Amino acid sequence: MPVVHLLDYVAGNVRSLANAIQKVGYQVEWIKSPDDIRNSEVLILPGVGHFGHCVSQLSEGGYLEPIRHHIESGKPFMGICVGLQALFSGSDEDPNIPGLGLLQLRLQKFSNKGKSVPHIGWNSAKPTSQIGSAYECFYGVRPDSKYYYVHSYSVPYIPGTLEKEGWSVAAATYGEEMFVGAIARGNIFATQFHPEKSGRAGLHTIHAFLNSQMLRVFETPSQVCRDCGGLTKRIIACLDVRANDHGDLVVTKGDQYDVREKNGVDASRKVRNLGKPVELAKRYYEQGADEIVFLNITSFRDCPLKDVPMLEILRRTSETVFVPLTIGGGIRDLIDKDGTPISALEVATVYFKSGADKISIGSDAVTAAEQYYEAGEKVFGTTAIETISNAYGNQAVVVSVDPKRIYVNAPDDTTHHTIKTAYPNAEGQSHCWYQCTIKGGRESRDLDVRQLVKAVEAMGAGEILLNCIDKDGSGSGFDLELINDVKAAANIPVIASSGAGKPLHFEEVFEKTPTDAALGAGMFHRGEYTVQEVKEYLGGKGFFIRKFEAVS
């Protein structure tokens, strides 16, 4: 089996990339020293996170010059995400750290004008060279496919600039900004998107690169690329995972976070068992889910970190699921079973190495937000959100919010931000605020959801997973008022969660709110609807979604 050398410099989830390389028929060997690069034939440089941190890691490890020599020698080289960014002269993310300088352009941060930042989700990579109606595609990058991006900084695409230097370019558009999605020249191929997280389309590009299939003319009807520049609406499948009464890991679901059976013949109130997590994740991937979220709702507090069951779930899932995986639960500073202190960053690193692409922080984010306001809206640099985002980038940190409605007679009755709701309570109160909770909704805090969003964004969170205790398990649709309220306050992407019961609810949330993604759980686990059926329904309603791909 041919060998590919992969450089892991604490750059996020490299396990999925290794699995993707093996999936297309190649063996992975890890670069452990600069000398290993000199002896490699095919080198892949992945990367997730902060430009300065990643390039500094390479420099301190003595890898930059061997990488440069490998490229200059004409050997095949592929860069992914920060692996692409490192090829340029520098980035505004860290102006004091130079890149390799193979291309004399700098990365710039996306504008927040009319869109959320980071840019997270499935977008196009449209080759810029055409002959009539035919596209000159390279390494399998096709104008009619969607690829997974997650980044805040990009190389602005200026027509003709890179092409004049002999580069093949595929460009993408986010809002009004056009940026470089992929480039190739000679022995070099680099993508801003993550092919290992881009489903079948991404596996195709990895296979094409490893088989030296550089150029292919792609004839496409003009209507295929009508919407090539747009970011799709994401459909996410969420799996609440916990141990049942027998110690087996199961996917469960409840209403208002009560996951035990309530009535009928099951008087013992057993934990509701809706399936096995690895099998369900694979099923949803094959149905076209854009992301998979695992929420570890018991945190497995009595296990040594190295034996946490979720690690094995991530390892096994990443072998067959090639879309982003988010893990939440237990990611905090802790004391291991043997008494060893372990930082939240170390915990997150273990999860990333096991297959996670993003981590989700819940209760600890509320505590950190309270400290932020107690200190006069000051960040300390020591919270889990800050340490993890500083190392891996804010796009790797999701904050999971569990708010509930608190009704009041008038806005002056509370110091918190209120909305006038179209759904008064039984007492006729038509104003409410959204109170943050912790510990799975069991404990309320004197903090509203807008305060939380503002605080965690300042700390470096890159995305909000917006739950709603009042809607959880109801199957009655999303809390549209809550979503609109949070989106009005947030500059980062928001995932709408809680309440989805049928495809119509996804139509409503995308039609009536500017949410970036929507999440379903029980309706998928119980087999009432499939992910594919939801996406086909949305496509029929004119929404821009990633089309279903049969998984090979």
N, C-alpha and C positions, 0 to 999 in steps of 0.2 A: 504494500500500500504506500503511495507517495506521501512524503512528509512535508508538513507546513510548520514553520517555527512561529510561535506566538509569544509576544512579549507582554507579561503581566507586571505592571509597575504600580499596583494598587489603583487601578483605573476603573473600578466599578465591576459590573457583572461580566466576567470573561468566560464563565462556565458555559453560558448559552452560545457564545461564539465558537468555543471548542466543540460543543455538541453539533452546531450547524456545519462546521468543517467536516466532522466525522460523518454527518448525515449525507454529504455529497461525495463521500468516498475517499477522504484523505485522513492521514494520521497526524495528530498534533504532538509536537514536542515543545516544551516550555523553555524560553530563554531564561537562563539563570545567571548569566554573567555577560559582560560585553564581548568576551571571546566567543560566546555561542553565536552571536550575530555574525561574526566574521566567517564562521563555518556553516552558516545557513544558506540555503538556496532560495527559498520563498519565505518572505518575512511579512507578517501582518502586525500592525500597530493599532490596537484599539484604544479607546479613551472615552471616559465619561467624567465631566466635572469641570473644575476651574482651570482655565488655560495656564495660568501662572504656576499653580500647584503641580499640574501634570508635567509641564516642560521642566520645571525645577527638579522634579523627581527623576526625570530622565538624565538631566545634567549631572545631578549629584551622584547618580549611579554609574556615570561614565558611559552612558548609552548614546548620547547625541552624535558624537563623531563616528562610531561604528554604524549607526543608522545612515548617516550621510554617505559614508563610504559604500555601504551596501547599495544605496540608490545610484550613486555615481558609477558603480561597477556594472550596472545594467541588469542586475538580478531583480526578479519580480518583487514588487513592494506594494502593499495595500494599507491605506490608513483609513480609520473609521472614526467619525465624529472629531474628537480632539486630535486623533491621529491625522485627520485632514488638516485641521487648524494649525498644527505644528509645522506644516510645510510652508506656511506663509511667514511674512516678516515679523508679525506681531499681532497683538490683540488689545483693544481698549479695555478688556477685562482685567489686564495687568500690564499697563504700558511699560513697566520697567523690565519685563522679561521678553527677550527676543525669541522668535521662532527660528526654524532652520533657514528661512530666507530663500527657499527654492523659487518662490513666487513673491514678487515685491508688491503685495497688497496686504492691508490690515483688516482684521475683523472688527466689526462695529456692533453695538447692541441694537436690537430691534426697538423701534419706537413703540410706545404704548398707544399711539393714536389709533383708535378704533379697534384695538385687539389686545388680547392678553399676552403677557410675556412672563415666562418662557413660551416659545413656540413648541407645543406638544401635540403630537398626533400624526395622522396619516396625510401626506401631501405628495405632490408629484415630483418627478425629476425629469424634466422634458429636455431632450437633446436639442441643442441650439442650431445644429447644422442640418439643412434640408436640401434635397435635390427634388424640385417639384413638390409633390405631396409626400415624398418619402423622407423619413428621418434617418440620419446616420447615427445609429445607436451604438453604444460601446459597452462591452461586458454585460450585456443583457439588460441594461437600463432602458426601459421602454416608456414611451410617452403615455400609454394607457394604463400603467400600473401605479399603485400607491405604495409609498414607503414610509417607515416610521421615523419621525424626527423628534428630538427632545434637546433643545438648546436655546440660549438667550442671545448668543453672539453669532454672527455669520459674515461671510464675505459678500459684499454687495456685488451683484452682477452688472457689469458695464459691457454692453454688447461689443464684441470684437476685440476687447482688451486681451483676454487670455487666448483667444483663438489665433491672434497674430503671432503669438509665441509658440504655436503648434499644439495647444491644448484642445482636447475635445471636452466640451462642457455640457452638463445638464443643469438647467436652472429651475428654480421653484419660486412661487410667489406667496407671500404672507401679507395680507392686507394690500397695501400699495407698494410694498417693498419686494424687489426681486433679488434673489441671492443664489449663490452657487450651491447646488445640491450634490454634484459629483463632478470629478475631473479625471482625465486620463491623458497620458502622453508616454510613448515608449513603454518602459517597464513599470510605470507608476499608475496606480488606480487608487482613488480616494473618494470617500463618500461622507457627506455631512449626516446623512441618514444612517440608521443602523440596519444593515441587511440581515443580521442574525435575528432581528426582531420584526422583520417585514414579511413574515409568512412565506408563502411559496415564491412570491416575486423576489424577495431578498435572497432566498436560497439559490434562486436562479442566477443572480449576479455573482454570488460567491463561487458557484460552480463554473460560470463562464470565465471568471478571472483565473481560477486555478487550472483551467484547461486552455488558457491563452486564447480565448475566443474574443478578441478585441473588438472587431468592427463587424456590424451586420446592418444592412439597410432594411428598415422596417416600413413596409407599406401600410398605411393606416387610412381608413376613411376619415374625412375631415371632422365628422361629428364626434369621433372618439375623443379628441383633444379639446372639445368645446369648453370643458371646465377644468382643464389640466392644472390651472394655477391654484386651485382652491384647497383649503384645509377641510377635511371631511368632519362630519359629526361622529364622535366616537360612541360606540355601544360597548359597555363594559359589563362583564359577568363577575359578580362578587360571591365568594364562598366564605361563610362564617364557619370556622373550624374549631372544634374542641374535642376533648375526650368525653365519651359517653360513660355511663355508669359501669361499664365493663372494662374501661381503659382503652377502648378502640377509638381511633381518630375518625370523626364523621363530619360531614357537612350538615349544618343544622340551620334552622330559621324559626323565628318566633314573631310575635307582635309586641311592640314596645319592649323588645329585647328579652322577653320571656321565652326560652327555647324548649321548655318542657311541655309534654302532652297535657292537655287540660281536662278532657272529658272522655266519654265513651267507655269502651271496655278497658282502656288503659288507665286504671285508677292509681297506678304506681307513680305517675308523673315522670316517666322516663324522658331522657334527653331525646328530642326529635331527631331521627336519623333520616337524612335525605340522600345519602350516598357517600361514596368514598372520594376524597378531595382530588387525588391524582387523576382518577378516571373521569370525574366530572370536568376538570380543567381541560383535559384532552378533548372531551366531547364538545365543549364550548369553542375551543380553538378550531375544531373541524367544522363547526357551524358558522364560523366567521367572526367570532368575538374579536374586538380590536385590542382589548387588554383583559387580563385576569387579575383580580384582587383577592388575596387571601387575608382574612382578618382572624387572627389567632385570639379568640375571645376568652381564653383562660390563661394565656401567657405561659403555661407550663412552668410555674414559678419554682417548683421543687426539683427541677432538672438541672444538671450541669450544662453550661452553655453549649459545649460541644455535642451534647446528646439531645438537645431540644428537638422534639419530633418535627417541627416545622422545617428544620434544615433538610431533613430527608425528603419531605414533601417537595421542597423547592428543587432539590437535586433531581429527583425523579421526573417532576413536571417539566423541567427545562430540557430534558432529553427528547421530548416529543412536541413541546409547545413553543413555537417561534414567534410569539408576540410578547409585549412587555408584561412582566409579573411584578405586582406590588405586594408587599407583606407588611402587616400591621399587628402590633401586640407585643409588649415586652421589650421594646427598643428604648432603653433608658440606662442610666448609670445603675449598676447593680453589684451585688456581692455574689460571687459564684458559690457553688455548693461547698467547695473546699476553703472558702474564706477569702479568695482572691478578689480584690476590687476590679471591676471591669467597666470601662467608660461606655457611654452610649455609642461613641464613634467605633469602638472596638466591636460592640455588638452588631452594629450596622455592617461593618466590614465582613463579619462572618456570614451575615445574610446575603450580602452582595456576592461573596465567593461561592455561595451555595446555589445561586441562580436568580436572586432578586434583582430587579432593575431600579425599583424605587422602594423606599420604606415609608411607612405611615406612622405618625406620632399622634396620639390622642390626648389622654389625661395630662401627660407631662407638658403638652403645649399650653394647656389652660393654666397650669401652675406657672409656667415660664411667662405667660402673658400677664398674670397677676403681679409677678415680680417686676416686669417691665414698667407697669404703671406705678407701682410703689416707689420705683427709683426715678420717677419723673420722665417716663418714656425713654429710658436709657437701656441700651443693649450691653451685655457684659462679655459676650464672646465665649461663654462657657456652657450655654444651654445645648441640649442635644441637637436642636434645629441648627444652631450656629456652627457647631463643630463638624457636623455631618455635611452641611451645605458648603462649608469652606473647603472641605476635602474633595467632595464629589460633585459639587455644583448644586444650586438651588433646585434644579429640575429633578434631583434625586430624592427630594424631601416633600412628602405629602402630609398635610395636617388634616386629620379626621375630626370633624366637629359634630357634636351631638347636642343640638339645641332643642328647647321646647318652648311653646308659647306661654307667656304670662300675660293675662288680660288685665287691663286697667280701665278706669272710667275716662281718663283724659291723659294726654302726654305729660302734663305737669305732675301727675301722680307718681312719676318715677324719674330718676336721673338718667335712665337708659334711653337709647334711641328707640322710638316706637314707630309703628306703621298704623295706618287706618285700614282695617281689614274688611273685606267683603263678606267675612264669615264671623259675625258676632257670636259670643258664647250664649249659654242658656240664660245668663243674667242680663243679656242685652249689651254687654260691653263690646265696643267696636274698635278699641285700640289695644295693641299688644306689643310686647317686645319679646325677643328671642333670647332666653337664658341659656348659657353654656352649662353643661354638666360634665361630670367625670365618672370614672368607674362604671362604664357601661350604662350611664344614665341614672345610676342609683344615688348620686350626690349632686346637688345643685350649687352653683357658685354665683357670686355677685358680679357677673361679667356678662355683657351681651355679645352677640355673635359679631357685630361690627367691630367692637373693641378687640375681639380675638383676632379677626382677620387683619386688622391694622397692625397689631403687635407681631404676629408671626410672619407677616410680609416683611416687616422691618428686620426681623431676625434672619431672614434668608429662606423661608419656605417657598417652594415653587409651585404648589398646587393645593387646592382645598377640596377635600372630599366632604361634601355637605350633606350630612344625614338629617333626619327630622324624627325625633322621638314620637311626636303625635301621629305621624304617618306610617311609621315602621310596621310592616306586616299587614297593612290595611288593604292593599290592593286597590286603593281608591285614587291613585294618581299622586304626582309629586306636589309638594307645597310650593306652588309657583310664586306666591308672595314672598316667601323666604328666599327663594333663589334670586328673584329680581332685586331684593334688598341687599343681598350679599354681593351680587355682581356689580351693583352700583358703588360699592365700597372697595372692591378688590381690583387690583391690576394684574393679578396672576390667574391662571385658569381655574375654573370651578367645575367639579363633577357633581351633578345632581343625583341624589340618592334618596331612598326610602319612599315607598308607596306605589312603585310600578306594578301593575297587574295585568296590563294588556298593551298591544302595540299602540293603541290610541294615546296612551299616556306619554309615550316617547314623542309622538307627533305634537302633543300639547306643549311639552316642555321645550322642544326646539322651536316651536312656532311662537310661543308666548313669553319666552325668556331668552337671553343671550348666553345661556349656559354652553360650556365648551364640550361637555360629554354628559352622558346619562347612564346610570347603572341599574341593573336588574339582578334579582337574586331568586326569591322564592318561586316566581312565575317560571323561571328556567329550571330550577331544581325539581319542581313538581311535574314538569313536562307539560304545563298548560300551553306554553308557547316556546318555540326555539329561538335562538339568536338569529338564525337565518330568516325565520318568518318575520321578526321585527324589522330586520334590515330590508327585506323585500317590500314590506308594507311602507316603510319610509321612502324607499326609492320610488315606489308608485305614487307617492305624494309629492315628489319633486325635490326631496331633500338630498343633499350631496353626501353620500356615504361610500365607504369602501365596499366595492361589490364582492359578493361571495366568490371565493376561489376553492375549487375542489382541492383537498390536501392530498398530495401524493406521498 
